[in-house]
């Protein structure tokens, strides 16, 4: 059931909702009155019908309907102002946009931001400009969720596709009828429409799902279109029913949802001390590791035992990797144009190249300490772990937005706000921006017939010039996740990953095979003699304990690197057990900085937080 405000000094009784500038509800300066339940409001009107002339009531009713109709989920180009907190997914030939808060102009006046009452779709089978992209509104049933920054997991392998929605935040504290132990499913119909329904958890563990805390601001990743991962987040009275306003806290661990079996898993106890994520974005790397890896980009780790305040930030000169199967964590240093941090709520999108590399686009986000939105964009290329800064987005700084890979080689950025939140009109038409990953340029149109993704020349040249040979791996184990059998992921030498000729045939002459066998026998004899000679010589010399070569020991930074990757994770006074969190108040007020401070040209010192590899 939705909640609305009715202004005592406005005869139009326009629908006004609380704005959502920073994930937690804050009263909009233009709001008036006290929130009342729509059903209670209708009862009050029913009791007054007999006192009012019928003609006057018709006039008032028409005024109300006109006002509500003007609040559109797909406002015109001129009326659109801002869209904060959307989620996006591609199902077939359509892009679906879900959740968040949209602000728009009505009769020339900027209205308070309101939650979307529809799911929106955009056709990706035809080309369009950001100004004329046609957005279709798909109405939601009354009981369907209307939330900002929910977890969205896309299933592209079933029928016309579907996505699941869990968590997120609403505008006011949850009520008893706002059930949070419900997983929602949107099933696409293949033509840009679809329908909402409840998804029943698997009978294998029906009680686990009901016991999970619903959060906002966690790290969300979909793997292989079958597994949904949710790491961390913050639980508040606007996300988790039954939680009072002073019990806002970070939730540690990882929740996994198997979209095929509808089974839930809770990985909390497989992690280390905190394992909390706030404002992080993540990418699933399908081509690396034994079964893919999750990469963490930006955000903060928050101590769940104390009041909610963003703690140590995840740096970008060292990225965190998580094996979703073993729950093991790794870290790897990056080089190049390293983005400044701290940085919360950036958006990202990933692209696999035919050369074996994987490029991740990252855009915007927020310096939480200064409350400043970033106006910059970068590409991180793997397995080189090298950052490249790309042209700055022309439409200004941005946070609380979403990015998605579309049209083979393009990134579509949707929504977002700057440091003024909803108080200024977005320079991006309809909140849409397009970036070409091959040309590394921003543009104002989407090309449905774009060519396949090929990594940009500047990135390709880096690999051609031997850049991968100079990567300083944090450990042999991490290197093995990205470089197999000594062959970097950027080469295949004309063979498939299993070493077979992709054509299925053999171009090796029979004589060469026979010669190889004879040569192999002779070679084994020589090797055996050398081994015998080496062992005999070694037994005549005193033994020395030697952990690393002289060249390694004299390498600059050798001692520091050894300490970095071998020192214990936890301090002596730290505890691995959890303590009941303190009762806290609502987030403190903050100071807005001038948008001119957004441009960051120097790397800010990064505070490191070592995560356990266990």
N, C-alpha and C positions, 0 to 999 in steps of 0.2 A: 504494500500500500504506500503510495507516494505521500509526501508532505508538502504543503504549500503555504505561502504567506499571503495575507490579504491586507492591503494598505487601508487604514482608516481614512486617510486624506485623499484617496483616489477613487472616484466613482467607477472607474473602469474595472477595478478589482483584478488587475493584471497578475498573472502568475509570476512570483518572484521567489527564487531559491537562494540558498547560501552559496557564495562563491567558494572555490576550492583552490586557493593560491598555493598551498604548500602541503598537500596530501591530507592534512587534517582540517576539519571544518572551521572556518573563520567567518564571522558575520560580515556580510557585504555592507559597505558604508551607505549604500542606497536602499538597503532593506528596511522594512518597517513592519510593525505589528509583531504578533507572537505566532509561532507555527501552530497550526491546528490540523487535525486529521481531516482529510477530504470528506470522509463519510460523516464526521460530526458536523462539518460545515454544511453539507447537504441537508442534514436533519434540521439544522437551524433555519435554513431557507424554507424548508417544507412547512415549518410551524408558522412562518410569516406570510405564507401565500394568501390566507383568508383576509389579511389586513390591507393588502395592496390591490389597487385596480389592475385588472388583467392587462390593460394596454401598457401601463408603466412596467409591468414585469416582462412583457415581451421586449421592450426597449432595453432593459437591463440585461436580459438573457442574450440578446443579440450582441450587446457590447462585450459580454464575457466571452462568447464564442469567437468574436472577431479578434479579441486580444490573444486568446489561446492559440488561434490559428496562425497568428503572426509569429509565434515562437516556433520556428521550424527547425527540424533536425538537419535539413539541407537548405540553409538560407542562401539567398542569391549572392552573386559575387559582390554586389554593393553592400548587402546587409551583413555579410560574414565579418566577424571581428577576430576571434581567437578560438582555438580548440586545444585543450590541455588534457593530457592523460589518455590518449587513444591507444588501442592495440590493433595490430593488423595481421592478416594472414591471407595467403593466396590459395584459393581452391579452384582448380581448373583454370578457366579463362577469366576468372573474376577475382578482384581484390575486395576483401571484406574488412570493414572498419568497425570497431566495437568499443563502447565505453567512453569515459571521459566527460568533460564539461565544455560546453560550447557557449560563447558569448556572441551576441549579434546586435545590430542596430534595429530599432523599431521607431518609425516616424522620425528618423534622424537622431534619436537618443540611444546611447549605449545602454543595453539592458544587462542586469546581473547574469553571470554564467549559470547555465542550467544543465542538469544531466540529460544525456540523450535518451529519448524514448524509443529509438529505432536502431536497428543495425543497418549500416550503410554499405552499399556495394558500388564498385566502379568496374566497367568493362575493360579488360586488358587485351582483348582481341582486336581492337581498333585503336588507331593513334589519336591523340588529343593533346591540347595544350593545357597548362595548369589553370588557365582562365576559363576554358570551356568544357572541362571534364564533367561529364554528367554523373551525378551522384544519385543513387536510388535509395530511398528510405524504405526499410522493411519493418513494419510496425511490430512491437513486442507485445506479448500478452501482459496483463497487469502483474502477474506473479514473477515474470522474468526479471533478471538482475539489471540494475542501472548503477554501474560502479565505475570508478576511475582506477586506472592502472591494475586491472585484474590479471591473473595468470591466464594466458591463452595458449593452448596446445593444438596444433593443426594435424589432422589425420587426412592425408591426401590419397590414401590407398583404398578407402572404402567408398564405393558408389561414386557420387559426385563430389565427395569430400565433406568434411565436417570439422568443427573445432569445439574444444571443451573450454569452459570458463569456470574458474575457481578463485575465490578470494577477491581482493580489491577493497576499495574504501567507498563509503557513501557520505552524504553531506551532513548527517546528524547521527547521534548514537543509535545503534541498532535496537529495534524493538523485538518483542517476543515473536511477532509474526514475520520478522525478517530472518528467516532461517538461513544459517551459514553452513549447516552440514548438508548442503545440496550441491551436487555437481551438475552444471548446466551444459547442455549440448545443443549446438546449432548445426543443423543438417542442411547443406546446400542442395538446391534443386537443379543445378546445371545451367540455369538461365539468369543468374544474378539474384535469385530469391532464396528462400529457405524458411525453416521453421524451428522454433525452440522447443526443448523438452527436458525433463529431468532424467538423469542417468543414474541407474541403481548400481551401487558398488557390487563387486563380485561376492558371491556367497562364501568365497574362501576366507575373507576377512572383513565382514560387514561392519564390525564395531570399530576397526582401526580408523576408518574415514571419519566417523562421527567424533572421534577423540582428537582429531588434528586441529591445531590452531589455524585460523584463516588470517592472512597477513596482507600487507601491502609493501611495495618497495623491495621485494626479493628478486633474486636472479632466476630468470625463467628461460628454459631451453627445451626444444623438441629435438629428439634424436631419431633418425631413420623413419620419421613419420609414424612411429609406433609407440615411443616412450616420451612421457612428459616429465621434466625435472623442475623442481622448485626448491631453491636454496635460500634459507634465511628469511628475511622480511621482518616487519614489525607488526605486532598485534596491538590493537587499540579498541576502544569502544565503538569505533566506526567500521571495524573489520570483523570483530569477534564478539558475538552476543554473550552477555553476562559479565563482560569486563567493564569495570568502572573507569571513569576518566583519569584516575590517578595511577592506573596500573598498565600504562603503556610500556611495553618492553620488547626487546629483540628476541626472536625465536631462533634457536640454533638448529643446525642439521639440514638434511635433505629429504624431501618427499618425492616419491616416484609413482607415476601412474602409468600402468600398462594399458594402452588404448585398445588392444586386441582382447585381453582377458578381463578388462575392467577391474584389475587388481591393484591395490595400493600397497606401497612399501614405505617404511619410515627408516631412514638411514642415520638417525641422530646419533646412535651409540657407536657408530663406526668412525666418527670424527674425533678431532682433538678438542682443545680447551673451549674455544668460543664457536668457531664455525658459523658465524653470522655474516650476513651480507645485507647491506642497505644501500640502495641506489646504484648497484652494479648492473652492468649489462653483460650478457654472455653469448658466446657463439659455440655451436657444436662443430667439431672438426672431424668429419667422417673419414678422412683419408689418412689419419695419423693414429698411432697407438694400436693396440691389439683389437679394440672394438670402438674406436673413436674417443675423443677427448672433449672435455668442456673447458673453454678458456674464459677466465674472468677478466673483465675490463672495467677498471674504475670502481667507484663506490667506497664504502667504509665497512670496517668490522666494528661491531658494537658489543660491549660487555653486557650480557643478559642479566648479570647480577646486580646492576646498578641502574639508575635512572636513564631513560633513553636520551642519549646524546651521541651523535656520530663520532666514533672514536678514530683509531688509527686508520688512515686511508690506504687502499690498495694502490701502490704506485704503478706507473706505466713504463718505468725503466726496468722493471722486473714484473713479468706477468705470472699469474697463478694458473696452473693446469690441474684438472681433476679427472681421474679415471672413474667414470660413473659406475663401473662394475665393481672394481676393487675398493673404491672410495679413497684411493691413494692420491696424495697431493704432490705436485712438483712445482718448481719455480725455475724460470729461465730468464736471463738478462736479455734486454733488447738494446738496439743501437739505432743510429740515424736521428731523425727529427723527433725526438721523444716529446710527447705532449705534456704540457704542464699539469700538475696535480696540486691539491685534491680535485677530483672530478666525479660528481655523482649524476646519475641519470643521463648519460649520453645515449645515443642510439647507435646501432651497428647493423651490418649486413655482410654476409660472406659469399665468396665466389671461388669455385675450384677451376683452375686452369688446366688445359690439356698437357702442359709441361710438368704437372705434378705439384705445383705450388698452390697455395691457398691464400687469397687476399681478403682482409677484413677491413671494411670501411667503418670509420667511427666519426661521429659528428656531434659537436656541441656538448651539452651537459652543464653542470653548475659547480662552482667553487662554493662549497657549503659554508665555509667559514666567513667568506665575504658576501655571500648571497649574490654572486655575480654569474650571469650566464656567459658561456664561452661562444665566441663566433669563430670557430676554426673547425677543420676537418682533416683527417689523416687516413692513410692506408698502411696497415701492418701486413707485411708479406712473410709467409711461412713456407719452408722451414728456415728462412734466413733470419727471422725475428728482427727485421729491419723496418723502421717507421719511415714513411714519406709524407711530408706535409703537402696537401693539395690546396688549390685556390680557396680562399675564404668564401663561405656562403654569402651571396650578395644580399640576402634578405634579412640579415641581422642575426644577433645572438639568439640562442634557442636552448630550451630545456623542457622536460616533460613532453617530448615528442616521440615518434616511432619511425623506424626505418625498415624497409623490406626490399629484397632483391626482386626485380620485375624485369620482364622483357629481355632475358638472357644476360644483359650486361649493364643494366641500369639500376640505380638505387632511387627509391621513392621515399621522400621524407614527408611525414604527415603530421600536421598540427604543431603544437609547442607554444611556449610563451617566452617572453623576455623578462627583464627585471621589473617591468611594470605590470606583469601578469595580464589581466584582462582589460586594462585601462587604455590601451592603444590598439588600433587596427593592425592586423598582421600585414606586412609588406608582401608576403607570399600569397598569391591568388588562391583563395579557398584553403589556405594553409598547406599547399602542395609545392614541393620542390623536386627536381629531377637531377641526378648526377650520373654522368657516363663514366664507368669504371675503366674503360680502355683508353679513352681520350683524356681522362682526368679533368673534365670540365663540367660546370653547371650549365643547365639549359632550361628552357621554359616549356618543353614539350616532351611527351612520352612517345617513343617510336615502337609500335607493335611489331615491326618487321626488322628490328635491329639484328645485326650479325651476332654470332656466338662470341662469348667473352674471350678475349685474349689479353693477357696482362700488359700493362702499359710499357712503353719502350724503356722508360727510366728504370723500371723494375726488372725487365728482361735483361737490360744491359748490366745490371748489378750482378745477376747470376752468371752471365757470360764472362764477366771479368773476374770470376773466381771469388765472389763475395762469400759464397757458402763455405769455402775453405777456411775463412777467417772467423767463422762463428766460434765464440768461446763458450762451449757447452757447460752448463752447471754441473753435469754429471754424465757418465757414460750411459746411464739408464735413460736420461732424458734424450740424449743423442739417438739412442736406439729407437725411441718412439717416432722420430722424424726422419732418420736416415737408416735405410735397411740394407744390410749386407754390404756396407761401404758405398752404396750407390745412393746419391741424394734423390729426394723425391722429385727433383726438377728434371730428371733424365730417365728414359726407359731404354735407350740404345736399341730401339727397334724390337724389343721383346715385351711380352706381357709380364705382369708382376710375378708370375710363378716361374719366369725364365724361359717359357716356351715361345717358339716363333708364332706370332699372332695369326699368320696365314694357315697354320696347322701343318705345313710341310716342313721339309728339311733341305737346306741348301748346302750341307756339309758332305763332301765326297766320301765314298766308302774307303778309299785309300788313306784319306786323312784320319778316319776313325781307326783303321788298323795301325797306322803309324803312331797314333796317340796311345794306343794300348801298349805297343812295344816300348815306346819312350817312357811310358809310365812305369813299366817294370824296372827298366834301367834306373830311372830316377829314384825309385824306392830303395834300390840297393845302395845308391850313393848317399841318400839321406840316412839310412841305417848306419853306414860307416861313420858319417859325421857325428851322429848322436853318440855312438860308442866312444869316439875320440874326445867329444866334449865332456862326457861324464867322467872319463878317466882323468882328464886334465883338472876338472873341478874338484875331484876328491883329493888332489894333491895340494890344494890351496886352502888357506884359512877362510872360514865362512864369515860373511858380512851381512848385517841386517840392513836392507835397503828398500824403502817404501816407494821412492820416486827417483827418477833419473836426475843426474846433475843438471841437465838442461831445464827440467821442470822446476827444480828447487831454486835455481837462480833466476827464474822468470819473474819479472816484476809482479807483485801482488799475489805471489804463490801462497804465502802464509795467510794472508787475509782471506783468500778464497777458500783455503782449507778450513779456516775457522767458520766462515760463512755457511758452508754446507755440511759441517759436521758437529757444530756446537749444539748442546741440548736445547730443545724447544721451550721448555718451561723453566722459569726461575724457581729457586728453592722455595720461595714463599707462596708460589702459585699453587692452586689446587685444581685437579681435573674434575672434581665433583661440582655440581651446581648448587648454588645458594639461592634461597628464596629472594626474588628481586625486591628492592625497596619500593614502597608506594611513592609515586611521583605525580607531579602536576602536569599540566599541559605544557607543550613546548614553549620556551621563552620567546619573547619578541625579538625581532632582528632588525638590523638597519640595512636599508637598500642603498647600494652604491651606484654611482653614475655609470651609465653604460659605456662611457669612454674607457673605463678601467678594464673592459673585457679583453682588449687586445693584449695578449701576452707574448712577448718576444723573447723572454729569457726563461730558462728552465728553473722552476722553483725547487728548493730542496725537498727531497722525498723522504718521508719518514718510513722506515722499513718495519715490517712485522713478519717475522719468520713463521711460516706455517709448517706443521708437522708433516712429514712424509708418510706417516703411519696411517 
